[in-house]
Amino acid sequence: MQKSLLWAMILPMTALANSNISVPDVVGDWRCVADSEYHSVKTLMRYYADGTATEFMEIKEKADNLPELEFSIMNYQWQLKDNKLLMSNPDITYYQYYFILPDGGFYKFDDKVNAEGRALMMESFEENNWHYLEFDGKDKHRYYFEDGFEGYCQRLK
């Protein structure tokens, strides 16, 4: 698993490329998806007007042998700066890691493996703590990183 790619996918799924977009445009609930050759990411983002956010995430790694599935809940602070959404002070409140077995069942990793996954998430967050946003109206946007990874978000009403 490439650490930078993993974090690019699990980072908050909203950013800002339009200079006419303001904090109230970002505040609210967003359903975000990203798909690459190696990962599929589904996220529920909740941005608050006080500059805090909560992220509920599912990451499926598309390995040929035993695919992996991760679930996490993370809180952090966010702010807009130019065309970027900046994130800081992450706190992972839940993390669980599984193998998806050939029969469709799941193998739940132990606390040691989960602690390693949580530590990797925190480290990657520090390395990839911003991304660009490009809005399509007020209810849809694309987010993207300098490395080319991108995803799309739809506002939940």
MOFENGI-V114486 format. One record per residue. N is the residue number from 1. PSI is psi in whole degrees, 0 to 359 (none if undefined). Layout:
N PSI
N PSI
This chain:
1 123
2 123
3 315
4 322
5 317
6 312
7 327
8 328
9 328
10 357
11 163
12 141
13 30
14 143
15 183
16 116
17 342
18 123
19 342
20 5
21 137
22 176
23 314
24 334
25 332
26 327
27 136
28 192
29 137
30 138
31 122
32 145
33 147
34 142
35 132
36 182
37 330
38 338
39 152
40 126
41 131
42 132
43 141
44 119
45 137
46 109
47 128
48 152
49 338
50 5
51 14
52 163
53 154
54 135
55 124
56 119
57 144
58 125
59 125
60 120
61 129
62 70
63 147
64 322
65 249
66 106
67 154
68 151
69 132
70 141
71 140
72 157
73 127
74 139
75 148
76 176
77 149
78 157
79 156
80 139
81 116
82 237
83 27
84 150
85 118
86 142
87 144
88 169
89 57
90 147
91 109
92 114
93 344
94 138
95 130
96 138
97 135
98 154
99 143
100 117
101 156
102 330
103 4
104 353
105 183
106 145
107 117
108 125
109 155
110 176
111 325
112 313
113 319
114 322
115 321
116 318
117 318
118 317
119 320
120 318
121 314
122 316
123 315
124 324
125 316
126 326
127 333
128 63
129 24
130 159
131 166
132 152
133 146
134 108
135 145
136 88
137 203
138 349
139 2
140 146
141 160
142 139
143 148
144 155
145 165
146 333
147 0
148 347
149 137
150 164
151 178
152 146
153 145
154 131
155 137
156 134
157 none
